[in-house]
Amino acid sequence: MLNSRYKTISQFFGKESVLLSAYLLITLLASIQQYLLPDQQIGPSVQRYSNYNNYIIFKNSFIHLLTHKNLYSLHLTEQWDLFKYSPTFALFMGLFAFLPDWLGLTGWNLLNTLVLFFGIKHLPFVSEDSRVKIRWFILVELLTSIQNAQSNGLIAGLFVWSFIWLEREKSLWASLLMLFSTFIKIFGVVGFVLFLLYPRKPTAILYTIGWTAVLAILPLAVVPYQELLNQYINWWVMLQNDHSSSIGLSVMGWLNTWFSLDPSKLLVVVIGGILLMLPLLRTDQYKSNQYRLFLLASVLIWVVIFNHKAESPTFILAITGVGIWYFCQPVTVTNRVLVILAFVFTSLSPTDVFPTALRDLLVLPYVLKAVFCIAIWAKLTVELLINDWQSIDIDCSVGGSPPTLRPTGYYE
């Protein structure tokens, strides 16, 4: 009887229509909540700002670009905080800039939601069952991101779609999507590690150079050359100054709060980069579908935990990587414990269901939102270094259906 009920419930929540409806409903409700909440005072400023201030920053960047203002100056009468993305992203936000806020905010959040939703839906070498489980698993973390009107869901989706196009032997589109993520947040450049797994690297390099030029000069459609050049210079100066004392929810924050260590951020990133790249020395494993899939997971986690500016909404990237790692291999006790801890302390800890006292006394002071993602990334890195992936049959269903896709022939 219980098994029958469980099967019925599992089948219901496994329906694509139910899952999509849940994503759409949560996105719409989060957007409505943001829009209706009263303005708030942020920081020392006496001015009050909307609860969707990030969206206002993104939207205003296009207006500032059109009106020849410095994109990277403070505009405190309009918004709190700096715009930190490229002039190309400012141009892209023209799609939303002239919409009423209730519509533009909803459209922006839906873009972040659906790009990631359909990216995971089309992940190769992953069973339908696992695709469903991954999307349910990341939903709470995605909600945290869209409640802040952030771009992280979009970036996670662009990483996933770039991987999909690489697997389909379409490096033209893979390079465009990965570059677009880089023109949003500079750490997107780390995603190009994935390109090293595939043949025809000279072609991919040429595509990347070409798309870089195209994306970089796109704002010339609305501003003159010298002004655009100045905007890029201002962006670079802002990024350099932004390398502040912040250690974020990251490896740096973990080392500081747990061990009272304060190493150079550059040194930590370099060591992390070496560890990320070490599995690439195993060129004999490149033909393994699961090896490539798990390297995608590794990159998604890495760009968050080694980012000294990582904030809570950024973790949709890391949790997507955790979901791919966990649901695309046989379950073990260790993995189950780690994924439960990650879900509780990474995804649930910022929400109202988590005890406030525990969050204030334990989670925030000891950066527990990041700790279990760090632990999972360390375990994943070891697995990438020692497992013989070609001898492991992919079973991403965790007890469900077999994988739906087989090797593309890219390496044959």
FILO-990079 format. One record per residue: x, y, z of N, C-alpha, C in turn. Coordinates in steps of 0.05 Angstrom, whole numbers, plus 32768, in hexadecimal, padded with zeros to 4 digits. Example, Ala and Ser with C-alpha at 12.3 -4.5 7.8 and 13.67 -1.06 7.14 Angstrom:
BEGIN
81087F8E809C80F67FA6809C81087FBE809C
81017FD3808E81117FEB808F81028001809D
REM end
This chain:
BEGIN
80107FE88000800080008000801180198000
8025801A8013803780318014804780347FFB
8051801D7FF18061801D7FD8805080287FC1
803780207FC08025802A7FAB802180487FAD
801D80527FC68019806F7FC98033807E7FC1
804A80737FCA806380807FC4806780827FA6
8060806C7F988064806B7F7B8051807F7F6E
803980827F78802680957F6C803080B27F70
803980B87F88804480D37F8E805C80D87F7D
806E80C47F7C808680C77F6C808080CC7F4E
806D80BE7F44806580C17F28805980DD7F23
804A80E77F37803D81027F34805381177F33
806581177F46807A812B7F47809081277F32
808F81107F2580A2810B7F10809881147EF5
807F811E7EF4807481287EDB808181437ED3
808981457EBA8096815E7EB1808381767EB4
806A81727EB0805781887EB3805581927ECF
8055817F7EE2805481877EFF806D81967F07
8084818C7EFE809E81997F05809F81B57EF9
809881B87EDF809881D27ED3808581E57EE0
806D81DB7EE8805981EC7EF5806481F67F10
807381E47F1E807E81EC7F38809382027F34
80A481FF7F2080B882147F1A80AB822E7F13
8097822D7F02808982467EF9807B82537F10
806D82437F20805E824E7F378070825B7F4B
8085824E7F52809882597F6680A582737F5B
80AC82737F4280B8828B7F3680A482A27F36
808B829D7F2F807782B27F2F807182BC7F4B
806F82AA7F5E806A82B37F7A808182C37F85
809982BA7F7F80B182C97F8980B282E57F7C
80AB82E77F6380AB83017F55809683137F61
807E83087F65806983187F71807083227F8D
807C83107F9D808583177FB88099832E7FB7
80AD832B7FA680C183407FA380B5835B7F9C
80A3835A7F89809783737F7F808583817F94
807783717FA48064837C7FB6807083857FD1
808683797FD8809383817FF2809A839E7FF2
809783AC8009809D83C9800A80BB83CE8006
80C183E67FFD80DD83ED7FFA80EC83EB8015
810683E78014811583E3802C812E83F5802C
813883FA8044815184098047816783F58047
817C83FA8036819283E8803481AC83F7803C
81BB83EB804E81D483F8805681CF84128064
81E48424806381E2843E807181D184528063
81C9844D804A81BA8460803A819F84658047
8196847E8046817B848580508166847F803B
816F847C8023815C8477800D8152845A800F
813984568006812D843B8007812E84307FEA
813384167FE9813584087FCF812283F17FCE
811C83E97FB5810983D37FB2811583B87FBA
810483A57FC0810E838A7FC78119837B7FB0
811683857F98812283797F808137838B7F75
814883957F88815D83A87F818170839E7F6B
817683847F6C818883787F58817D837C7F3C
816383767F398156837A7F1F815783977F16
815383AA7F29815583C67F23817183CD7F19
818583C27F2681A183C77F1D81A583BE7F01
819B83A57EFB819E839A7EE0818F83AB7ECC
817783B27ED2816683C27EC0817283DD7EBB
817A83EA7ED0818584057ECE819F84067EBE
81AE83EF7EBE81C783EF7EAF81C383F57E92
81AD83EC7E8681A783F27E6A81A1840F7E67
8191841B7E79818B84377E7881A584487E7B
81B684407E8D81CF844E7E9181E1844C7E78
81E084357E6B81F084317E5281E584447E3D
81CB84457E3A81BF84577E2681C484747E2B
81C5847C7E4481C784987E4C81E484A07E51
81F7848E7E4A821484947E4A821F84997E67
8214848B7E7A821E848D7E95823284767E9A
8243847B7EAE825684667EB68246844F7EC3
824784377EB7823784217EC1824184187EDD
825A841F7EE4826684137EFB826A84287F12
825A843E7F10825984517F268240844A7F37
824184537F50822984517F60821384647F57
81FB845B7F5581E4846B7F4E81D084687F65
81D784737F7C81C8846D7F9481AC84797F95
81A6848C7F84818B84977F82817884847F74
818484717F658174845E7F55817584417F60
818C843A7F6B8191841E7F7381A6841C7F88
81A684067F9781BB84017FAA81CF83EE7F9E
81E983F57FA181FF83E47F98820683E97F7B
821D83DE7F73822883E27F59821E83CD7F45
821E83D57F2B821B83C27F16823683B57F10
8238839B7F0F8252838D7F0F8256837C7EF6
8244837E7EE38246836D7ECB824F837D7EB3
825083707E9C825C837C7E84824883907E77
825383A27E66824183B37E56822F83A27E44
8238838B7E3B8227837A7E2A820F83707E3A
821283697E5381FC83617E6381E883797E67
81F483917E6A81E383A97E6D81D183AC7E54
81DD83A77E3C81CE83A87E2381B883937E23
81BF837B7E2C81AC83657E2D8193836C7E3E
8198837A7E53818283817E65816F83957E59
8175839F7E41816283AF7E32814983A07E2C
814A83867E2C813283757E28811D837A7E3D
812683837E55811483867E6C811183A37E74
812383B47E6C812683CF7E77810D83E07E76
80FD83DD7E6080E683EF7E5D80CC83E17E64
80CD83CA7E6F80B583BC7E7980AE83C77E95
809583C77E9C808E83CD7EB8809C83B97ECA
80A483C17EE280B483B07EF480A783957EF9
808D83957EFD8080837C7F04808383677EED
808383717ED58086835F7EBE80A383597EB8
80B4836D7EB980D083697EB480DD83567EC9
80D6835B7EE280E1834A7EF880D9832D7EF4
80BF83297EEE80B5830E7EEA80C383017ED2
80C583107EBC80D383057EA580F082FE7EAA
80FE830F7EB9811A830A7EC0811C82F07ED1
810B82EE7EE5810C82D67EF6810582BD7EE6
80F282BF7ED480EA82A87EC4810182A07EB1
811082B37EA7812782AC7E96813B829C7EA6
814182A57EBE815482967ECF814A827A7ED5
813082787EDA8125825E7EE18124824A7ECA
811B82547EB3811582427E9D812F82397E8E
8143824B7E8C815C82437E7F8168822B7E8E
8168822C7EA9817382177EB9816181FE7EB8
814782027EBA813481EC7EBA813781DB7EA1
813781E87E8A813881D97E71815581CF7E6B
816981DD7E76818481D27E74818781B77E81
817D81B57E9A817F819B7EA7816D81867E9A
8156818F7E8F8145817D7E81815381707E69
8165817E7E5D817381747E458190816A7E4B
819781677E6481B2815D7E6A81B681417E5E
81CC813D7E4F81D181237E4481DB810F7E59
81D780F67E5381E080E07E6481D380DF7E80
81BC80EC7E8281AD80ED7E9B819180E37E97
818880D17EA7816E80C57EA4815880DA7EAA
814080D57EA0812980E67EA5812580E87EC3
812780D27ED1812380D17EEE813680E47EFC
814F80E37EF4816380F47F01816081117EFA
815881177EE2815381337EDA813D813F7EEB
8129812F7EF1811381387F02811D813D7F1E
812C812A7F298136812C7F44814981447F48
815A81487F34816D815F7F36815D81797F37
8148817B7F27813981957F26812981997F3F
811E81847F4C811181887F658126818F7F7B
813D81837F79815281877F8D815C81A47F8E
815E81B17F76816981CC7F75815481E27F78
813B81DB7F7A812681EF7F78812782037F8F
812C81F97FA7812E820C7FBE814482207FBB
815B82167FB1817282287FAD816C823C7F96
815F82337F82815782457F6C8145825B7F76
813382537F88812182677F948130827D7FA3
814582757FB1815682897FBF8162829D7FAB
816A82927F94817682A47F80816282B77F74
814B82AC7F6C813782BE7F5F812A82D17F72
812982CA7F8C811F82DD7FA0813182F57FA2
814982F27F99815C83097F99815F83157F7D
814E830B7F6A814F83157F4E816B83137F42
817982FE7F4A819582FA7F41819682EC7F26
81AE82EC7F1B81B382E07F0081BF82C47F02
81C182B97F1A81CF82A07F1E81C282887F11
81A782877F11819982727F04819F82717EE6
819F82897EDA81A6828B7EBE81C282827EB8
81D582897EC981F182817EC581F482637EC8
81E782577EDC81E7823A7EDF81DC822C7EC6
81C682377EBC81BA822C7EA481CC822F7E8C
81DA82457E8A81ED82497E73820482357E74
820E822F7E8C8222821A7E8F821881FF7E85
820081F87E8E81F481DE7E8781EF81DD7E69
81E481F27E5D81DF81F27E4081F981F27E30
820D81FF7E3A822781FE7E2C823281E17E2B
822F81D37E42823781B77E43822781A67E2F
820D81AB7E2E81FB819D7E1B820481A17DFF
820B81B97DF7821381BE7DDB822F81B37DD6
824081B27DEA825A81A47DE6825681877DE0
8243817A7DEF823D815E7DEB823181597DCF
8223816D7DC58217816B7DAA822A81747D94
824381787D9B825881807D888252819B7D7C
824681AD7D8A823F81C87D81824E81DC7D91
826881DD7D8D827981F07D9E8273820D7D97
826782127D7F825F822D7D78824C82387D8D
823782297D94822382327DA7822D822F7DC3
823D821A7DC8824882177DE38259822E7DEB
826A82377DD9827B824E7DDF826B82687DE3
8256826C7DD3824682847DD6823982857DF2
822D826E7DFA821F826E7E14823282717E2B
824A82647E2A825D82677E40826882847E41
826C82907E2A827582AB7E29826082BE7E34
824782B97E2D823282CB7E37823182CA7E56
823582B27E61823682B07E7F824E82C07E8A
826482C17E7B827B82D07E83827682EE7E82
826782F67E6E826083137E6B824B831B7E80
823F83087E8D822D830E7EA4823E830F7EBD
824A82F87EC4825C82F77EDB827782EC7ED2
828C82F97ED982A682F37ECD82AF82D67ED4
82A582CA7EE982AD82AF7EF082A3829A7EDC
829282A37EC9828982917EB482A082867EA3
82B782957EA382CE828C7E9482D882707E9D
82D3826A7EB682DC824F7EC182CE82397EB1
82B6823E7EA782A882297E9982B6821F7E80
82C9822F7E7682D882267E5E82EA820E7E64
82EE82087E7D82FC81EF7E8482EF81D77E76
82D581D87E7482C681C17E6882CE81BD7E4B
82D681D27E3D82DC81D07E2182F681BF7E1C
830681BD7E31831F81AD7E2F831981907E2C
830181877E3282FA816B7E3182F481617E15
82F181747E0282E7816D7DE882FB81727DD2
82F981627DBC830B81667DA5830481807D96
831381857D81830F819D7D71831281B77D80
832681B77D91832B81CE7DA2833181E87D92
834181E67D7C834681FE7D6C832C820B7D62
831981FB7D5A82FF82067D5182F182147D67
82F182087D7F82E482147D9682F1822E7D9E
830C822F7D9B831A82477DA28313825E7D8E
831182577D758309826B7D6182ED82757D66
82DB82637D6C82BF826B7D7282BF827E7D8B
82CF82777D9F82D082877DB782DA82A37DB2
82F082A57DA282FB82BF7D9B82E682CF7D8B
82D982C27D7982C582D07D6882AE82DA7D79
82A382C97D8A828C82D17D9B829482E67DAF
82AD82E57DB982B782F97DCC82B683157DBF
82C083167DA682C0832F7D9882A383397D93
829183277D8B8276832F7D86826883397D9F
826A832A7DB5825D83327DCE8269834C7DD9
8283834F7DD6829183677DE1828883807DD3
8283837F7DB9827D83977DAA825F839B7DA6
824E83897DAF8231838C7DAC822783A77DB6
823183B17DCD822683CB7DD6822C83E37DC4
823D83DF7DAF824183F47D9C822783FB7D8D
821383EA7D9081F983F07D8481EC84087D90
81F5840F7DA981E884257DB781FC843A7DC2
821684347DC2822984477DCC824184487DB9
8250845F7DB8826784617DA7827E84517DB1
8292844C7DA082A9843B7DA782B884447DC0
82C0845D7DC182D084677DD782C184647DF2
82A784697DF1829784677E098296844A7E13
829384387DFF8292841B7E0782AD84127E12
82C2841C7E0682DD84157E1182E0841F7E2D
82D684377E3382D784427E4E82C784317E61
82B084277E5882A084177E6982AE83FD7E70
82BD83F17E5D82CC83D97E6382E383DF7E77
82EF83F67E73830583FD7E8682F984017EA2
82E2840E7EA482D584127EBE82CD83F87ECA
82C483E57EB982BD83CA7EC382D583BD7ECF
82EB83BE7EC2830483B17ECB830D83BD7EE6
830B83D87EE8831383E67F00830183DD7F17
82E783DC7F1182D383D47F2682D983B87F30
82DF83A57F1D82E4838A7F2582FD83887F36
831183977F30832A83977F40832483A27F5C
831583B77F5E830E83C37F7882FB83B07F88
82EC83A07F7982D9838F7F8682E683777F94
830083737F8E830F835E7F9B831783677FB7
830283697FC8830483777FE2830A83627FF8
8304836A801083098359802782F583438029
82E18343801982CC832F801A82D883138015
82CE82FF802582D782E4802182BF82D2801A
82A782DD801D828F82CF8013828A82B4801F
827682A68013826F828B801B828082788009
82998276801082AC826A7FFE82C1825A800D
82D4824E7FFE82EB8241800B82FA8255801D
82FD826E8013830B8282802382FC8287803D
82E18289803C82D1828D805482D382758067
82D4825D805C82D68245806C82F18244807B
8307824A806C8321824A80788323825F808E
83178275808A8318828B809E8308828580B7
82EF827C80B382DD827880CA82E3825E80DA
82ED824A80CC82F3823080DA830F822F80E4
8322823B80D6833F823780DD834D825180E2
833F826880E2834B828280E68362828880D2
835F827D80BA8373828180A6836A82978093
837D82A78089837782BC8077838A82BC805F
838A82A7804F839D82A58039839582B88023
83A882BC801183A382CD7FFA838D82C17FE9
837A82D17FE1836482C77FD1836E82BC7FB7
838282CA7FAB838D82C17F92839A82A57F96
83A882A17FAC83B482877FB1839F82717FB3
838982777FC1837482637FC58368825C7FAA
836382707F998357826C7F7F836A825C7F6D
838482627F6E839782547F5E839882367F66
839982317F80839982157F89837F82077F81
836982157F858350820A7F7C834F82047F5F
835A82177F4F835B82137F32836C81FB7F2A
838281F77F38839381E07F32838481C67F39
837681C67F4F836681AE7F57835081A97F43
834381BE7F39832E81BB7F25833981AF7F0C
835181B77F04835D81AE7EEB836B81937EEC
8372818B7F04838181717F078373815A7EF9
835981567EFC834C813F7EEF834F81407ED0
835481587EC58357815A7EA88370814C7E9E
838381467EB0839B81377EA88394811A7EA0
837D81117EA8837480F57EA2836680F57E87
837580FA7E72836980FC7E57835C80E27E4E
836480CC7E59835880B37E52833B80B07E5B
833380C27E6E831880C17E78830480D37E69
830F80E37E5682FE80F67E4882E780E97E3A
82EA80D07E3282D580C27E2382BD80BA7E35
82C180BB7E4F82AC80B37E61829780C97E64
827E80C27E5F826880D57E61826680DF7E7E
826880CD7E91826480D57EAD827B80E77EB6
829380E27EAD82AA80F27EB482A5810F7EAB
829B81137E928296812E7E88827F813B7E97
826B812B7E9D825481367EAC825C813F7EC8
826D812F7ED4827681367EEF828A814E7EEF
829881517ED982A981697ED8829881827ED6
828181807EC8826E81967EC88265819C7EE4
825E81877EF48256818B7F0F826C81997F20
828581907F1B829C819B7F29829F81B97F23
829C81C17F0A829F81DD7F02828981EE7F0F
827081E37F0E825981F27F1A825D81F87F38
826981E47F46826E81E97F63828681FB7F66
829B81F77F5682B482067F5982AF82247F57
82A0822D7F43829D824A7F3E828F82587F56
828382497F67827782557F7F828A82547F97
8294823C7F9D82A382397FB682BE82477FB5
82C8824D7F9D82E2825B7F9B82DD82797F93
82C582827F9682BE829E7F9182BD82AD7FAB
82D082C07FAF82D182CE7FC882B982E17FCD
82A982E57FB7829182F67FBA827782E57FBA
827A82CB7FBD826282BA7FBC824F82C17FD2
823582C47FCA822082C97FDC820B82B37FDB
81F882B47FEC81E4829E7FED81D782987FD2
81CE82AD7FC381C082A77FA981D2829B7F94
81ED829D7F9881FF82917F8481FF82737F85
81F582677F9A81F9824A7F9E81E682397F8D
81D582457F7D81C682357F6A81D982277F57
81F082337F50820382257F3F820F820D7F4D
821782117F66822481FB7F75821081E47F7A
81F781EB7F8281E381D77F8781DC81C87F6E
81DC81D57F5781D881C77F3E81EE81B27F3A
820781BA7F3F821D81A77F3D821A81907F51
821181967F69820D81817F7D81F7816E7F74
81E281787F6981CC81677F5F81D581557F49
81E5815F7F3681EF814E7F21820181387F2C
821281407F3F8225812C7F4B821581167F5A
8201811D7F6A81F4810A7F7B81E180F87F6B
81D181037F5A81BD80F37F4C81C780E57F33
81E080E87F2D81EB80DA7F16820080C57F1D
81FB80B87F33820C80A27F3B81FD80917F50
820680797F5581F980687F6981FA80757F84
81E580727F9481E4807E7FAF81F7806F7FC2
8206807F7FD1821680747FE8820E80828001
821480778018820D80838031821B809E8034
8235809F802C824480B8802E823880CE801D
823280C78004822680DB7FF2820B80E57FFC
81FC80D2800681E180DA801081E380ED8027
81F580E8803A81F980F98051820281158047
821581168035821F812F802B820A813F801C
81F98132800C81E581417FFD81CF814B800F
81C8813C802481B48145803781BF815D8047
81D8815C804F81E48173805D81E5818B804B
81EC8187803281ED819D801F81D181A9801B
81BD8198801881A281A28015819981B2802D
819E81A88045819581B5805D81A481D08061
81BF81CF806081CE81E7806781D381FA8050
81D281F0803781D58202802181BA820D8017
81A781FB8012818E820480078179820D801B
817781FF8031816282058045816A821B8059
8184821D805F818C823080748184824D8070
818282578057817982738054815B82778055
814C82618057812F82628055812282648071
8108826A807180FA826D808A80F582538098
80F8823C808B80F482228098810C821B80A9
8122822980A6813A822380B6813A823480CF
8140822880E78140823781008152825080FF
814782678105815782808104816F827F8117
816B8275812F818182748142819882638138
8191824C812C81A6823A812281B58247810B
81A6825680FA81B2826480E481C6827980EE
81BD8289810281CD829F810C81E58295811C
81E2827F812B81F78276813C820B8263812F
82028255811A82138240810E8218824480F0
8202824780E18205824680C48214825F80BA
820C827680C28219828F80B88236829280C2
823B828F80DD8257829280E6826B827E80DA
8261826680D48273825180CB826F824A80AE
8263825C809F825E825980828255823D807A
824282328089823A82168084822B82148069
8221822A805F8215822980448228821F8030
8242822680348256821E8020826482048027
826681FD8041827781E8804A827281CD803D
825881C5803B825281AB8030825581AA8012
825281C18005825881C27FE8827681BF7FE4
828681CA7FF682A381C77FF582AB81AA7FF9
829E819D800C82A481818012829C816F7FFA
828681757FEE827D81657FD68290816A7FBF
829881837FBB82AB81887FA582C5817A7FA9
82CF81797FC282E8816B7FC882E5814D7FC2
82CF81417FCA82CA81257FC582C781207FA7
82B981317F9982B6812F7F7C82D181317F6E
82E281437F7782FC81467F6A830D812C7F6E
830C81217F85831A81077F8A830F80F27F78
82F580F17F7582E980DD7F6382F280E07F46
82F380F97F3E82FC80FF7F22831980F77F1E
832980F77F34834580F17F32834B80D37F33
833A80C47F40834180A77F45832F80937F38
8316809A7F32830480867F27830B80807F0A
830780677F038309805F7EE782ED80627EDA
82E8807A7ED082CD80817EC782C380707EAF
82D680687E9F82CE80597E8782C4803D7E8E
82CA80347EA682C180197EAF82A7801B7EBF
829E80347EC3828580377ED3826E803C7EC0
825A802B7EC28241802F7EB3823280467EBF
822980597EAF8219806F7EB981FE80657EC1
81F6806B7EDA81DA80677EE281D2807F7EF2
81C880937EE381C080AC7EF081A480AB7EFB
819880947EFC817C80937F048178808E7F22
818E80877F30818C80807F4C8174806E7F51
817480587F43815E80457F46814880487F32
814A805B7F20813580607F0C813C80547EF1
813480627EDD813880587EC18155805C7EB9
815E804D7EA4817A80507E9B817E806A7E8C
819780727E88819D808A7E7A818F808B7E5F
818880A37E57817980A67E3E818B80AC7E26
81A480B47E2B81B580BA7E1481CF80AA7E16
81DA80A47E0081F380957DFF820980A77DF3
8222809E7DF1823780AF7DE6823080BA7DCB
823880D27DC6823180E07DAE824380D87D96
825980CB7D9B826B80C47D86828180D97D83
828180ED7D94829481037D9382B080F97D95
82B580E37DA482D080D97DA882D580C07D97
82C380B87D8782C6809F7D7882D580A37D5E
REM end
